[in-house]
């Protein structure tokens, strides 16, 4: 078996579509080499790309309610709202 795979071979081996592999190459997530007009993916690069990556939990989003408008700004917004 060769150390390099075509996009079709890599898709069959990984279970992903060829379109997904092209997107990963374009995004820089999957290393590949262009030989003439065809992309080639090293077996070890494909296997490294398939390994699960650790996920980082997203921080909780805290939504703060805006304070009620008072004074001239609130009056101006009410006037502008009535004009429309």
PDB file of N, CA, C and O in Angstrom:
ATOM      1  N   UNK A   1       0.834  -1.172   0.000  1.00  0.00           N
ATOM      2  CA  UNK A   1       0.000   0.000   0.000  1.00  0.00           C
ATOM      3  C   UNK A   1       0.885   1.244   0.000  1.00  0.00           C
ATOM      4  O   UNK A   1       1.934   1.277   0.644  1.00  0.00           O
ATOM      5  N   UNK A   2       0.442   2.269  -0.736  1.00  0.00           N
ATOM      6  CA  UNK A   2       1.248   3.474  -0.852  1.00  0.00           C
ATOM      7  C   UNK A   2       1.079   4.360   0.373  1.00  0.00           C
ATOM      8  O   UNK A   2       0.117   4.221   1.128  1.00  0.00           O
ATOM      9  N   UNK A   3       2.008   5.254   0.557  1.00  0.00           N
ATOM     10  CA  UNK A   3       1.960   6.170   1.685  1.00  0.00           C
ATOM     11  C   UNK A   3       1.085   7.376   1.372  1.00  0.00           C
ATOM     12  O   UNK A   3       0.791   8.177   2.260  1.00  0.00           O
ATOM     13  N   UNK A   4       0.669   7.511   0.123  1.00  0.00           N
ATOM     14  CA  UNK A   4      -0.155   8.639  -0.293  1.00  0.00           C
ATOM     15  C   UNK A   4      -1.490   8.133  -0.812  1.00  0.00           C
ATOM     16  O   UNK A   4      -1.564   7.102  -1.481  1.00  0.00           O
ATOM     17  N   UNK A   5      -2.545   8.877  -0.493  1.00  0.00           N
ATOM     18  CA  UNK A   5      -3.889   8.515  -0.925  1.00  0.00           C
ATOM     19  C   UNK A   5      -4.461   9.622  -1.804  1.00  0.00           C
ATOM     20  O   UNK A   5      -4.165  10.801  -1.614  1.00  0.00           O
ATOM     21  N   UNK A   6      -5.277   9.224  -2.756  1.00  0.00           N
ATOM     22  CA  UNK A   6      -6.022  10.219  -3.520  1.00  0.00           C
ATOM     23  C   UNK A   6      -7.191  10.685  -2.654  1.00  0.00           C
ATOM     24  O   UNK A   6      -7.460  10.110  -1.600  1.00  0.00           O
ATOM     25  N   UNK A   7      -7.871  11.716  -3.101  1.00  0.00           N
ATOM     26  CA  UNK A   7      -9.021  12.210  -2.346  1.00  0.00           C
ATOM     27  C   UNK A   7     -10.090  11.120  -2.249  1.00  0.00           C
ATOM     28  O   UNK A   7     -10.696  10.928  -1.195  1.00  0.00           O
ATOM     29  N   UNK A   8     -10.312  10.420  -3.339  1.00  0.00           N
ATOM     30  CA  UNK A   8     -11.317   9.341  -3.344  1.00  0.00           C
ATOM     31  C   UNK A   8     -10.951   8.232  -2.360  1.00  0.00           C
ATOM     32  O   UNK A   8     -11.802   7.749  -1.613  1.00  0.00           O
ATOM     33  N   UNK A   9      -9.686   7.836  -2.368  1.00  0.00           N
ATOM     34  CA  UNK A   9      -9.234   6.787  -1.455  1.00  0.00           C
ATOM     35  C   UNK A   9      -9.333   7.246   0.003  1.00  0.00           C
ATOM     36  O   UNK A   9      -9.735   6.483   0.882  1.00  0.00           O
ATOM     37  N   UNK A  10      -8.960   8.502   0.242  1.00  0.00           N
ATOM     38  CA  UNK A  10      -9.037   9.039   1.604  1.00  0.00           C
ATOM     39  C   UNK A  10     -10.491   9.134   2.070  1.00  0.00           C
ATOM     40  O   UNK A  10     -10.783   8.896   3.242  1.00  0.00           O
ATOM     41  N   UNK A  11     -11.398   9.478   1.160  1.00  0.00           N
ATOM     42  CA  UNK A  11     -12.821   9.548   1.508  1.00  0.00           C
ATOM     43  C   UNK A  11     -13.352   8.164   1.863  1.00  0.00           C
ATOM     44  O   UNK A  11     -14.096   8.012   2.831  1.00  0.00           O
ATOM     45  N   UNK A  12     -12.972   7.162   1.085  1.00  0.00           N
ATOM     46  CA  UNK A  12     -13.426   5.800   1.355  1.00  0.00           C
ATOM     47  C   UNK A  12     -12.868   5.295   2.688  1.00  0.00           C
ATOM     48  O   UNK A  12     -13.552   4.592   3.432  1.00  0.00           O
ATOM     49  N   UNK A  13     -11.635   5.660   2.972  1.00  0.00           N
ATOM     50  CA  UNK A  13     -10.992   5.190   4.193  1.00  0.00           C
ATOM     51  C   UNK A  13     -11.523   5.906   5.443  1.00  0.00           C
ATOM     52  O   UNK A  13     -11.617   5.310   6.516  1.00  0.00           O
ATOM     53  N   UNK A  14     -11.868   7.188   5.290  1.00  0.00           N
ATOM     54  CA  UNK A  14     -12.286   7.969   6.453  1.00  0.00           C
ATOM     55  C   UNK A  14     -13.785   7.943   6.703  1.00  0.00           C
ATOM     56  O   UNK A  14     -14.235   8.142   7.831  1.00  0.00           O
ATOM     57  N   UNK A  15     -14.560   7.698   5.647  1.00  0.00           N
ATOM     58  CA  UNK A  15     -16.005   7.737   5.791  1.00  0.00           C
ATOM     59  C   UNK A  15     -16.591   9.121   5.547  1.00  0.00           C
ATOM     60  O   UNK A  15     -17.804   9.305   5.642  1.00  0.00           O
ATOM     61  N   UNK A  16     -15.744  10.092   5.235  1.00  0.00           N
ATOM     62  CA  UNK A  16     -16.198  11.435   4.903  1.00  0.00           C
ATOM     63  C   UNK A  16     -16.326  11.563   3.393  1.00  0.00           C
ATOM     64  O   UNK A  16     -15.736  10.786   2.642  1.00  0.00           O
ATOM     65  N   UNK A  17     -17.093  12.540   2.958  1.00  0.00           N
ATOM     66  CA  UNK A  17     -17.236  12.764   1.523  1.00  0.00           C
ATOM     67  C   UNK A  17     -15.998  13.483   0.991  1.00  0.00           C
ATOM     68  O   UNK A  17     -15.219  14.065   1.746  1.00  0.00           O
ATOM     69  N   UNK A  18     -15.843  13.423  -0.321  1.00  0.00           N
ATOM     70  CA  UNK A  18     -14.710  14.123  -0.938  1.00  0.00           C
ATOM     71  C   UNK A  18     -14.842  15.626  -0.726  1.00  0.00           C
ATOM     72  O   UNK A  18     -13.841  16.325  -0.563  1.00  0.00           O
ATOM     73  N   UNK A  19     -16.065  16.115  -0.727  1.00  0.00           N
ATOM     74  CA  UNK A  19     -16.301  17.546  -0.523  1.00  0.00           C
ATOM     75  C   UNK A  19     -15.818  17.982   0.864  1.00  0.00           C
ATOM     76  O   UNK A  19     -15.232  19.055   1.012  1.00  0.00           O
ATOM     77  N   UNK A  20     -16.064  17.152   1.870  1.00  0.00           N
ATOM     78  CA  UNK A  20     -15.609  17.461   3.229  1.00  0.00           C
ATOM     79  C   UNK A  20     -14.086  17.499   3.282  1.00  0.00           C
ATOM     80  O   UNK A  20     -13.506  18.359   3.945  1.00  0.00           O
ATOM     81  N   UNK A  21     -13.445  16.575   2.589  1.00  0.00           N
ATOM     82  CA  UNK A  21     -11.979  16.554   2.582  1.00  0.00           C
ATOM     83  C   UNK A  21     -11.424  17.790   1.879  1.00  0.00           C
ATOM     84  O   UNK A  21     -10.448  18.378   2.345  1.00  0.00           O
ATOM     85  N   UNK A  22     -12.034  18.188   0.768  1.00  0.00           N
ATOM     86  CA  UNK A  22     -11.588  19.398   0.080  1.00  0.00           C
ATOM     87  C   UNK A  22     -11.744  20.626   0.984  1.00  0.00           C
ATOM     88  O   UNK A  22     -10.880  21.503   1.000  1.00  0.00           O
ATOM     89  N   UNK A  23     -12.844  20.681   1.731  1.00  0.00           N
ATOM     90  CA  UNK A  23     -13.063  21.799   2.650  1.00  0.00           C
ATOM     91  C   UNK A  23     -12.006  21.814   3.749  1.00  0.00           C
ATOM     92  O   UNK A  23     -11.491  22.873   4.107  1.00  0.00           O
ATOM     93  N   UNK A  24     -11.685  20.638   4.282  1.00  0.00           N
ATOM     94  CA  UNK A  24     -10.677  20.551   5.345  1.00  0.00           C
ATOM     95  C   UNK A  24      -9.308  20.973   4.825  1.00  0.00           C
ATOM     96  O   UNK A  24      -8.542  21.617   5.542  1.00  0.00           O
ATOM     97  N   UNK A  25      -9.000  20.618   3.594  1.00  0.00           N
ATOM     98  CA  UNK A  25      -7.727  21.028   2.992  1.00  0.00           C
ATOM     99  C   UNK A  25      -7.709  22.546   2.824  1.00  0.00           C
ATOM    100  O   UNK A  25      -6.721  23.199   3.161  1.00  0.00           O
ATOM    101  N   UNK A  26      -8.797  23.105   2.304  1.00  0.00           N
ATOM    102  CA  UNK A  26      -8.874  24.553   2.089  1.00  0.00           C
ATOM    103  C   UNK A  26      -8.783  25.327   3.400  1.00  0.00           C
ATOM    104  O   UNK A  26      -8.214  26.418   3.442  1.00  0.00           O
ATOM    105  N   UNK A  27      -9.343  24.765   4.468  1.00  0.00           N
ATOM    106  CA  UNK A  27      -9.322  25.422   5.778  1.00  0.00           C
ATOM    107  C   UNK A  27      -7.986  25.252   6.497  1.00  0.00           C
ATOM    108  O   UNK A  27      -7.743  25.893   7.519  1.00  0.00           O
ATOM    109  N   UNK A  28      -7.121  24.391   5.963  1.00  0.00           N
ATOM    110  CA  UNK A  28      -5.826  24.147   6.595  1.00  0.00           C
ATOM    111  C   UNK A  28      -5.891  23.131   7.719  1.00  0.00           C
ATOM    112  O   UNK A  28      -4.924  22.974   8.465  1.00  0.00           O
ATOM    113  N   UNK A  29      -7.014  22.439   7.853  1.00  0.00           N
ATOM    114  CA  UNK A  29      -7.156  21.431   8.901  1.00  0.00           C
ATOM    115  C   UNK A  29      -6.506  20.114   8.518  1.00  0.00           C
ATOM    116  O   UNK A  29      -6.026  19.379   9.381  1.00  0.00           O
ATOM    117  N   UNK A  30      -6.488  19.815   7.231  1.00  0.00           N
ATOM    118  CA  UNK A  30      -5.944  18.555   6.728  1.00  0.00           C
ATOM    119  C   UNK A  30      -4.805  18.872   5.779  1.00  0.00           C
ATOM    120  O   UNK A  30      -4.975  19.601   4.802  1.00  0.00           O
ATOM    121  N   UNK A  31      -3.646  18.316   6.079  1.00  0.00           N
ATOM    122  CA  UNK A  31      -2.486  18.544   5.211  1.00  0.00           C
ATOM    123  C   UNK A  31      -2.602  17.691   3.973  1.00  0.00           C
ATOM    124  O   UNK A  31      -2.969  16.518   4.042  1.00  0.00           O
ATOM    125  N   UNK A  32      -2.287  18.285   2.844  1.00  0.00           N
ATOM    126  CA  UNK A  32      -2.327  17.582   1.568  1.00  0.00           C
ATOM    127  C   UNK A  32      -1.313  18.227   0.638  1.00  0.00           C
ATOM    128  O   UNK A  32      -0.854  19.348   0.860  1.00  0.00           O
ATOM    129  N   UNK A  33      -0.982  17.487  -0.407  1.00  0.00           N
ATOM    130  CA  UNK A  33       0.001  17.964  -1.372  1.00  0.00           C
ATOM    131  C   UNK A  33      -0.607  17.864  -2.755  1.00  0.00           C
ATOM    132  O   UNK A  33      -1.264  16.874  -3.080  1.00  0.00           O
ATOM    133  N   UNK A  34      -0.393  18.873  -3.566  1.00  0.00           N
ATOM    134  CA  UNK A  34      -0.914  18.843  -4.924  1.00  0.00           C
ATOM    135  C   UNK A  34       0.193  18.330  -5.849  1.00  0.00           C
ATOM    136  O   UNK A  34       1.259  18.934  -5.964  1.00  0.00           O
ATOM    137  N   UNK A  35      -0.084  17.215  -6.497  1.00  0.00           N
ATOM    138  CA  UNK A  35       0.850  16.630  -7.454  1.00  0.00           C
ATOM    139  C   UNK A  35       0.216  16.795  -8.828  1.00  0.00           C
ATOM    140  O   UNK A  35      -0.793  16.167  -9.151  1.00  0.00           O
ATOM    141  N   UNK A  36       0.832  17.652  -9.619  1.00  0.00           N
ATOM    142  CA  UNK A  36       0.258  18.089 -10.894  1.00  0.00           C
ATOM    143  C   UNK A  36      -1.094  18.724 -10.625  1.00  0.00           C
ATOM    144  O   UNK A  36      -1.142  19.804 -10.036  1.00  0.00           O
ATOM    145  N   UNK A  37      -2.161  18.122 -11.017  1.00  0.00           N
ATOM    146  CA  UNK A  37      -3.466  18.751 -10.785  1.00  0.00           C
ATOM    147  C   UNK A  37      -4.302  17.980  -9.767  1.00  0.00           C
ATOM    148  O   UNK A  37      -5.494  18.249  -9.618  1.00  0.00           O
ATOM    149  N   UNK A  38      -3.698  17.035  -9.071  1.00  0.00           N
ATOM    150  CA  UNK A  38      -4.459  16.182  -8.147  1.00  0.00           C
ATOM    151  C   UNK A  38      -3.900  16.289  -6.730  1.00  0.00           C
ATOM    152  O   UNK A  38      -2.691  16.379  -6.518  1.00  0.00           O
ATOM    153  N   UNK A  39      -4.822  16.276  -5.770  1.00  0.00           N
ATOM    154  CA  UNK A  39      -4.436  16.322  -4.372  1.00  0.00           C
ATOM    155  C   UNK A  39      -4.073  14.927  -3.876  1.00  0.00           C
ATOM    156  O   UNK A  39      -4.714  13.940  -4.239  1.00  0.00           O
ATOM    157  N   UNK A  40      -3.046  14.859  -3.048  1.00  0.00           N
ATOM    158  CA  UNK A  40      -2.632  13.619  -2.401  1.00  0.00           C
ATOM    159  C   UNK A  40      -2.521  13.875  -0.903  1.00  0.00           C
ATOM    160  O   UNK A  40      -2.030  14.914  -0.464  1.00  0.00           O
ATOM    161  N   UNK A  41      -2.988  12.907  -0.140  1.00  0.00           N
ATOM    162  CA  UNK A  41      -2.979  13.022   1.319  1.00  0.00           C
ATOM    163  C   UNK A  41      -2.133  11.880   1.871  1.00  0.00           C
ATOM    164  O   UNK A  41      -2.333  10.719   1.515  1.00  0.00           O
ATOM    165  N   UNK A  42      -1.199  12.214   2.731  1.00  0.00           N
ATOM    166  CA  UNK A  42      -0.379  11.190   3.372  1.00  0.00           C
ATOM    167  C   UNK A  42      -1.257  10.418   4.361  1.00  0.00           C
ATOM    168  O   UNK A  42      -2.125  10.988   5.023  1.00  0.00           O
ATOM    169  N   UNK A  43      -1.009   9.115   4.443  1.00  0.00           N
ATOM    170  CA  UNK A  43      -1.810   8.260   5.321  1.00  0.00           C
ATOM    171  C   UNK A  43      -1.724   8.752   6.765  1.00  0.00           C
ATOM    172  O   UNK A  43      -2.742   8.818   7.455  1.00  0.00           O
ATOM    173  N   UNK A  44      -0.540   9.092   7.222  1.00  0.00           N
ATOM    174  CA  UNK A  44      -0.390   9.531   8.617  1.00  0.00           C
ATOM    175  C   UNK A  44      -1.081  10.868   8.861  1.00  0.00           C
ATOM    176  O   UNK A  44      -1.556  11.111   9.970  1.00  0.00           O
ATOM    177  N   UNK A  45      -1.152  11.748   7.851  1.00  0.00           N
ATOM    178  CA  UNK A  45      -1.873  13.012   8.016  1.00  0.00           C
ATOM    179  C   UNK A  45      -3.379  12.771   8.105  1.00  0.00           C
ATOM    180  O   UNK A  45      -4.066  13.424   8.891  1.00  0.00           O
ATOM    181  N   UNK A  46      -3.888  11.851   7.314  1.00  0.00           N
ATOM    182  CA  UNK A  46      -5.312  11.524   7.373  1.00  0.00           C
ATOM    183  C   UNK A  46      -5.654  10.922   8.733  1.00  0.00           C
ATOM    184  O   UNK A  46      -6.664  11.285   9.337  1.00  0.00           O
ATOM    185  N   UNK A  47      -4.825  10.011   9.213  1.00  0.00           N
ATOM    186  CA  UNK A  47      -5.085   9.385  10.505  1.00  0.00           C
ATOM    187  C   UNK A  47      -5.013  10.400  11.640  1.00  0.00           C
ATOM    188  O   UNK A  47      -5.797  10.323  12.586  1.00  0.00           O
ATOM    189  N   UNK A  48      -4.081  11.353  11.557  1.00  0.00           N
ATOM    190  CA  UNK A  48      -3.983  12.390  12.586  1.00  0.00           C
ATOM    191  C   UNK A  48      -5.216  13.297  12.553  1.00  0.00           C
ATOM    192  O   UNK A  48      -5.699  13.732  13.598  1.00  0.00           O
ATOM    193  N   UNK A  49      -5.721  13.579  11.350  1.00  0.00           N
ATOM    194  CA  UNK A  49      -6.908  14.424  11.211  1.00  0.00           C
ATOM    195  C   UNK A  49      -8.144  13.722  11.766  1.00  0.00           C
ATOM    196  O   UNK A  49      -9.059  14.379  12.262  1.00  0.00           O
ATOM    197  N   UNK A  50      -8.176  12.400  11.685  1.00  0.00           N
ATOM    198  CA  UNK A  50      -9.328  11.634  12.154  1.00  0.00           C
ATOM    199  C   UNK A  50      -9.357  11.446  13.666  1.00  0.00           C
ATOM    200  O   UNK A  50     -10.397  11.082  14.216  1.00  0.00           O
ATOM    201  N   UNK A  51      -8.240  11.683  14.350  1.00  0.00           N
ATOM    202  CA  UNK A  51      -8.208  11.520  15.800  1.00  0.00           C
ATOM    203  C   UNK A  51      -9.138  12.530  16.455  1.00  0.00           C
ATOM    204  O   UNK A  51      -9.241  13.668  15.995  1.00  0.00           O
ATOM    205  N   UNK A  52      -9.817  12.126  17.526  1.00  0.00           N
ATOM    206  CA  UNK A  52     -10.711  13.081  18.208  1.00  0.00           C
ATOM    207  C   UNK A  52      -9.900  14.201  18.837  1.00  0.00           C
ATOM    208  O   UNK A  52      -8.832  13.975  19.404  1.00  0.00           O
ATOM    209  N   UNK A  53     -10.422  15.401  18.726  1.00  0.00           N
ATOM    210  CA  UNK A  53      -9.759  16.565  19.299  1.00  0.00           C
ATOM    211  C   UNK A  53     -10.460  16.921  20.615  1.00  0.00           C
ATOM    212  O   UNK A  53     -11.680  16.794  20.723  1.00  0.00           O
ATOM    213  N   UNK A  54      -9.699  17.361  21.604  1.00  0.00           N
ATOM    214  CA  UNK A  54     -10.345  17.752  22.860  1.00  0.00           C
ATOM    215  C   UNK A  54     -11.209  18.989  22.642  1.00  0.00           C
ATOM    216  O   UNK A  54     -10.829  19.911  21.921  1.00  0.00           O
ATOM    217  N   UNK A  55     -12.349  18.990  23.264  1.00  0.00           N
ATOM    218  CA  UNK A  55     -13.232  20.135  23.140  1.00  0.00           C
ATOM    219  C   UNK A  55     -13.096  21.033  24.355  1.00  0.00           C
ATOM    220  O   UNK A  55     -12.923  20.567  25.481  1.00  0.00           O
ATOM    221  N   UNK A  56     -13.176  22.299  24.107  1.00  0.00           N
ATOM    222  CA  UNK A  56     -13.086  23.285  25.177  1.00  0.00           C
ATOM    223  C   UNK A  56     -14.498  23.775  25.449  1.00  0.00           C
ATOM    224  O   UNK A  56     -15.173  24.256  24.538  1.00  0.00           O
ATOM    225  N   UNK A  57     -14.953  23.658  26.695  1.00  0.00           N
ATOM    226  CA  UNK A  57     -16.316  24.112  26.972  1.00  0.00           C
ATOM    227  C   UNK A  57     -16.434  25.622  26.770  1.00  0.00           C
ATOM    228  O   UNK A  57     -15.536  26.390  27.115  1.00  0.00           O
ATOM    229  N   UNK A  58     -17.559  26.014  26.207  1.00  0.00           N
ATOM    230  CA  UNK A  58     -17.794  27.438  25.992  1.00  0.00           C
ATOM    231  C   UNK A  58     -18.203  28.090  27.309  1.00  0.00           C
ATOM    232  O   UNK A  58     -18.916  27.493  28.115  1.00  0.00           O
ATOM    233  N   UNK A  59     -17.743  29.321  27.515  1.00  0.00           N
ATOM    234  CA  UNK A  59     -18.160  30.003  28.750  1.00  0.00           C
ATOM    235  C   UNK A  59     -19.643  30.344  28.678  1.00  0.00           C
ATOM    236  O   UNK A  59     -20.199  30.575  27.605  1.00  0.00           O
ATOM    237  N   UNK A  60     -20.252  30.368  29.833  1.00  0.00           N
ATOM    238  CA  UNK A  60     -21.672  30.692  29.903  1.00  0.00           C
ATOM    239  C   UNK A  60     -21.876  32.146  29.509  1.00  0.00           C
ATOM    240  O   UNK A  60     -21.092  33.018  29.884  1.00  0.00           O
ATOM    241  N   UNK A  61     -22.923  32.397  28.760  1.00  0.00           N
ATOM    242  CA  UNK A  61     -23.232  33.755  28.337  1.00  0.00           C
ATOM    243  C   UNK A  61     -24.145  34.379  29.374  1.00  0.00           C
ATOM    244  O   UNK A  61     -25.208  33.845  29.690  1.00  0.00           O
ATOM    245  N   UNK A  62     -23.722  35.497  29.891  1.00  0.00           N
ATOM    246  CA  UNK A  62     -24.515  36.215  30.880  1.00  0.00           C
ATOM    247  C   UNK A  62     -25.127  37.414  30.175  1.00  0.00           C
ATOM    248  O   UNK A  62     -24.418  38.286  29.674  1.00  0.00           O
ATOM    249  N   UNK A  63     -26.429  37.442  30.143  1.00  0.00           N
ATOM    250  CA  UNK A  63     -27.108  38.560  29.495  1.00  0.00           C
ATOM    251  C   UNK A  63     -27.549  39.559  30.568  1.00  0.00           C
ATOM    252  O   UNK A  63     -28.224  39.209  31.536  1.00  0.00           O
ATOM    253  N   UNK A  64     -27.155  40.776  30.366  1.00  0.00           N
ATOM    254  CA  UNK A  64     -27.494  41.834  31.300  1.00  0.00           C
ATOM    255  C   UNK A  64     -28.543  42.714  30.633  1.00  0.00           C
ATOM    256  O   UNK A  64     -28.355  43.186  29.512  1.00  0.00           O
ATOM    257  N   UNK A  65     -29.628  42.922  31.326  1.00  0.00           N
ATOM    258  CA  UNK A  65     -30.684  43.773  30.782  1.00  0.00           C
ATOM    259  C   UNK A  65     -30.207  45.210  30.755  1.00  0.00           C
ATOM    260  O   UNK A  65     -29.540  45.670  31.681  1.00  0.00           O
ATOM    261  N   UNK A  66     -30.548  45.911  29.699  1.00  0.00           N
ATOM    262  CA  UNK A  66     -30.179  47.318  29.591  1.00  0.00           C
ATOM    263  C   UNK A  66     -30.984  48.129  30.600  1.00  0.00           C
ATOM    264  O   UNK A  66     -32.161  47.855  30.833  1.00  0.00           O
ATOM    265  N   UNK A  67     -30.349  49.107  31.184  1.00  0.00           N
ATOM    266  CA  UNK A  67     -31.098  49.923  32.147  1.00  0.00           C
ATOM    267  C   UNK A  67     -32.187  50.712  31.426  1.00  0.00           C
ATOM    268  O   UNK A  67     -32.024  51.070  30.259  1.00  0.00           O
ATOM    269  N   UNK A  68     -33.275  50.979  32.101  1.00  0.00           N
ATOM    270  CA  UNK A  68     -34.337  51.748  31.451  1.00  0.00           C
ATOM    271  C   UNK A  68     -33.826  53.138  31.083  1.00  0.00           C
ATOM    272  O   UNK A  68     -33.101  53.778  31.845  1.00  0.00           O
ATOM    273  N   UNK A  69     -34.223  53.581  29.903  1.00  0.00           N
ATOM    274  CA  UNK A  69     -33.764  54.890  29.457  1.00  0.00           C
ATOM    275  C   UNK A  69     -34.532  55.978  30.191  1.00  0.00           C
ATOM    276  O   UNK A  69     -35.742  55.889  30.402  1.00  0.00           O
ATOM    277  N   UNK A  70     -33.806  56.977  30.562  1.00  0.00           N
ATOM    278  CA  UNK A  70     -34.424  58.109  31.239  1.00  0.00           C
ATOM    279  C   UNK A  70     -33.864  59.382  30.635  1.00  0.00           C
ATOM    280  O   UNK A  70     -32.839  59.363  29.954  1.00  0.00           O
ATOM    281  N   UNK A  71     -34.516  60.442  30.880  1.00  0.00           N
ATOM    282  CA  UNK A  71     -34.001  61.746  30.478  1.00  0.00           C
ATOM    283  C   UNK A  71     -34.222  62.045  29.017  1.00  0.00           C
ATOM    284  O   UNK A  71     -35.162  61.545  28.399  1.00  0.00           O
ATOM    285  N   UNK A  72     -33.346  62.866  28.472  1.00  0.00           N
ATOM    286  CA  UNK A  72     -33.522  63.392  27.123  1.00  0.00           C
ATOM    287  C   UNK A  72     -33.354  62.321  26.038  1.00  0.00           C
ATOM    288  O   UNK A  72     -33.991  62.405  24.988  1.00  0.00           O
ATOM    289  N   UNK A  73     -32.515  61.328  26.279  1.00  0.00           N
ATOM    290  CA  UNK A  73     -32.333  60.281  25.265  1.00  0.00           C
ATOM    291  C   UNK A  73     -33.610  59.485  25.069  1.00  0.00           C
ATOM    292  O   UNK A  73     -33.981  59.176  23.937  1.00  0.00           O
ATOM    293  N   UNK A  74     -34.278  59.155  26.146  1.00  0.00           N
ATOM    294  CA  UNK A  74     -35.522  58.406  26.050  1.00  0.00           C
ATOM    295  C   UNK A  74     -36.590  59.242  25.356  1.00  0.00           C
ATOM    296  O   UNK A  74     -37.341  58.730  24.526  1.00  0.00           O
ATOM    297  N   UNK A  75     -36.656  60.501  25.686  1.00  0.00           N
ATOM    298  CA  UNK A  75     -37.648  61.382  25.060  1.00  0.00           C
ATOM    299  C   UNK A  75     -37.373  61.509  23.570  1.00  0.00           C
ATOM    300  O   UNK A  75     -38.305  61.498  22.765  1.00  0.00           O
ATOM    301  N   UNK A  76     -36.115  61.629  23.195  1.00  0.00           N
ATOM    302  CA  UNK A  76     -35.752  61.749  21.785  1.00  0.00           C
ATOM    303  C   UNK A  76     -36.115  60.474  21.026  1.00  0.00           C
ATOM    304  O   UNK A  76     -36.605  60.551  19.899  1.00  0.00           O
ATOM    305  N   UNK A  77     -35.889  59.326  21.611  1.00  0.00           N
ATOM    306  CA  UNK A  77     -36.239  58.062  20.945  1.00  0.00           C
ATOM    307  C   UNK A  77     -37.752  57.934  20.778  1.00  0.00           C
ATOM    308  O   UNK A  77     -38.229  57.446  19.754  1.00  0.00           O
ATOM    309  N   UNK A  78     -38.499  58.372  21.782  1.00  0.00           N
ATOM    310  CA  UNK A  78     -39.962  58.323  21.658  1.00  0.00           C
ATOM    311  C   UNK A  78     -40.445  59.231  20.539  1.00  0.00           C
ATOM    312  O   UNK A  78     -41.340  58.861  19.780  1.00  0.00           O
ATOM    313  N   UNK A  79     -39.861  60.412  20.433  1.00  0.00           N
ATOM    314  CA  UNK A  79     -40.249  61.356  19.377  1.00  0.00           C
ATOM    315  C   UNK A  79     -39.898  60.781  18.010  1.00  0.00           C
ATOM    316  O   UNK A  79     -40.705  60.842  17.083  1.00  0.00           O
ATOM    317  N   UNK A  80     -38.685  60.217  17.881  1.00  0.00           N
ATOM    318  CA  UNK A  80     -38.270  59.635  16.603  1.00  0.00           C
ATOM    319  C   UNK A  80     -39.163  58.456  16.227  1.00  0.00           C
ATOM    320  O   UNK A  80     -39.457  58.251  15.049  1.00  0.00           O
ATOM    321  N   UNK A  81     -39.590  57.688  17.215  1.00  0.00           N
ATOM    322  CA  UNK A  81     -40.457  56.552  16.959  1.00  0.00           C
ATOM    323  C   UNK A  81     -41.826  56.988  16.457  1.00  0.00           C
ATOM    324  O   UNK A  81     -42.427  56.291  15.639  1.00  0.00           O
ATOM    325  N   UNK A  82     -42.318  58.094  16.915  1.00  0.00           N
ATOM    326  CA  UNK A  82     -43.626  58.594  16.504  1.00  0.00           C
ATOM    327  C   UNK A  82     -43.596  59.139  15.080  1.00  0.00           C
ATOM    328  O   UNK A  82     -44.610  59.094  14.384  1.00  0.00           O
ATOM    329  N   UNK A  83     -42.463  59.648  14.639  1.00  0.00           N
ATOM    330  CA  UNK A  83     -42.332  60.203  13.292  1.00  0.00           C
ATOM    331  C   UNK A  83     -42.377  59.137  12.221  1.00  0.00           C
ATOM    332  O   UNK A  83     -42.804  59.425  11.103  1.00  0.00           O
ATOM    333  N   UNK A  84     -41.961  57.932  12.507  1.00  0.00           N
ATOM    334  CA  UNK A  84     -41.870  56.871  11.496  1.00  0.00           C
ATOM    335  C   UNK A  84     -43.167  56.288  11.163  1.00  0.00           C
ATOM    336  O   UNK A  84     -43.242  55.386  10.329  1.00  0.00           O
TER     337      UNK A  84
END
